[in-house]
Amino acid sequence: MGVLSSGKSSVLLVHSLSEKLLLLKATLSDFLRVYAVKSGKAATRSLKMVQGINLIMLDLEMPDMSGYEFLDFLKNSGEYKDIPVVVLTSSPQAEIAQKLKSYANVAGVIDLTSNSREIREMTAEFIGIKASADEKGE
């Protein structure tokens, strides 16, 4: 049930709900180094402290700094603007997709109502890791 990788890539999970963070961390931690924080402000601090983040998985609705404000921070930073971001949502909507078009580093959207296997495969694809044969059902 693993994802094949020569070395673990790092992902920064940013979600305001602890249960979502715990579920995502459990889903991804066997093939990724996972750093999990509950706010955009904590995410900005984590980026400064942790080197080599390969992907940011971001909730848009957070209390202290919205996901859009965090995306603006990334967009305006020289150092972090090229880190790909995957938006996490439980209900993908057309207006979200429209708003995200102005952010070049948004690689896609993951629907959190998907099952763990689908979330793992989508995350692996965004990072560029191939899923193992048993995950693909082969």
C-alpha positions as CSV (number, residue, x, y, z in Angstrom):
1,M,0.0,0.0,0.0
2,G,3.0,2.3,-0.3
3,V,4.0,4.8,-2.8
4,L,7.4,4.2,-4.3
5,S,10.0,6.9,-3.7
6,S,13.8,7.0,-3.6
7,G,13.6,9.5,-0.7
8,K,10.8,11.1,1.1
9,S,9.5,14.4,-0.3
10,S,8.1,16.9,2.2
11,V,4.6,18.3,2.3
12,L,3.2,21.1,4.4
13,L,-0.5,20.5,5.4
14,V,-2.4,23.6,6.3
15,H,-5.9,23.0,7.6
16,S,-7.8,24.6,10.5
17,L,-9.5,21.4,11.6
18,S,-7.4,19.0,13.7
19,E,-9.3,15.9,12.6
20,K,-8.6,16.7,8.9
21,L,-4.9,17.2,9.7
22,L,-4.7,14.0,11.6
23,L,-6.5,12.0,8.8
24,L,-4.3,13.5,6.1
25,K,-1.1,13.0,8.0
26,A,-2.0,9.3,8.6
27,T,-2.9,8.9,5.0
28,L,0.4,10.4,3.7
29,S,3.1,9.9,6.3
30,D,4.3,6.5,5.2
31,F,5.6,8.0,1.9
32,L,6.0,11.7,2.7
33,R,7.6,13.8,5.4
34,V,4.5,15.6,6.7
35,Y,4.5,18.9,8.5
36,A,1.0,19.8,9.7
37,V,-0.2,23.2,10.9
38,K,-3.6,24.7,11.7
39,S,-3.3,28.3,10.3
40,G,-1.8,30.3,7.5
41,K,0.4,32.2,10.0
42,A,1.8,29.0,11.4
43,A,2.4,27.9,7.8
44,T,4.5,31.0,7.0
45,R,6.6,30.3,10.1
46,S,7.0,26.6,9.0
47,L,8.2,27.6,5.6
48,K,10.9,29.7,7.2
49,M,12.0,26.9,9.5
50,V,11.7,23.9,7.3
51,Q,13.9,23.6,4.1
52,G,12.8,21.6,1.1
53,I,9.0,21.7,1.2
54,N,7.9,20.0,-2.1
55,L,4.2,20.6,-1.9
56,I,1.7,22.7,0.2
57,M,-1.8,21.3,0.8
58,L,-4.0,24.2,1.8
59,D,-7.4,24.7,3.3
60,L,-8.9,28.0,2.0
61,E,-11.1,28.7,5.0
62,M,-8.9,29.5,8.0
63,P,-9.5,31.9,10.9
64,D,-6.4,34.0,11.2
65,M,-5.2,34.1,7.6
66,S,-7.4,32.8,4.8
67,G,-6.0,30.4,2.2
68,Y,-6.3,33.2,-0.3
69,E,-4.2,35.5,1.9
70,F,-1.6,32.7,2.3
71,L,-1.6,32.2,-1.5
72,D,-1.0,36.0,-1.9
73,F,1.9,35.6,0.6
74,L,3.4,32.8,-1.5
75,K,2.8,34.7,-4.8
76,N,4.6,37.8,-3.5
77,S,7.5,36.0,-1.9
78,G,10.6,35.4,-4.0
79,E,11.6,32.3,-2.0
80,Y,8.3,30.3,-1.9
81,K,6.3,31.4,-5.0
82,D,7.3,28.3,-7.0
83,I,6.2,25.7,-4.4
84,P,3.2,23.9,-5.9
85,V,0.0,24.2,-3.9
86,V,-3.0,21.8,-3.8
87,V,-6.2,23.3,-2.4
88,L,-8.1,21.0,0.0
89,T,-11.9,21.3,-0.1
90,S,-14.9,19.2,0.8
91,S,-17.0,20.7,-1.9
92,P,-15.3,21.9,-5.0
93,Q,-17.1,24.8,-6.6
94,A,-16.8,26.7,-9.8
95,E,-16.2,30.0,-8.1
96,I,-13.2,28.5,-6.2
97,A,-11.7,27.4,-9.5
98,Q,-12.2,30.8,-11.0
99,K,-10.5,32.6,-8.0
100,L,-7.6,30.2,-8.1
101,K,-6.8,31.0,-11.7
102,S,-4.8,34.0,-10.7
103,Y,-2.4,31.8,-8.7
104,A,0.2,30.2,-11.0
105,N,1.5,27.9,-8.3
106,V,-1.9,26.2,-7.6
107,A,-1.4,22.7,-9.1
108,G,-4.9,21.5,-8.4
109,V,-7.7,20.7,-6.0
110,I,-8.2,17.6,-3.8
111,D,-11.8,16.8,-2.8
112,L,-11.5,15.7,0.9
113,T,-14.6,13.5,0.4
114,S,-12.4,11.2,-1.7
115,N,-11.2,8.0,-0.2
116,S,-7.7,7.7,1.3
117,R,-6.4,5.7,-1.7
118,E,-7.5,8.5,-4.1
119,I,-6.0,11.2,-1.9
120,R,-2.7,9.3,-1.8
121,E,-2.6,8.8,-5.6
122,M,-3.5,12.4,-6.3
123,T,-0.9,13.7,-3.8
124,A,1.7,11.4,-5.3
125,E,0.9,12.6,-8.8
126,F,1.2,16.3,-7.7
127,I,4.7,15.5,-6.2
128,G,5.7,13.4,-9.2
129,I,6.0,10.1,-7.3
130,K,4.6,6.9,-9.0
131,A,2.1,4.9,-7.0
132,S,3.0,1.3,-6.4
133,A,1.3,-1.5,-8.4
134,D,-0.9,-2.6,-5.5
135,E,-2.2,1.0,-5.1
136,K,-3.2,1.2,-8.7
137,G,-5.1,-2.1,-8.4
138,E,-2.7,-4.0,-10.8
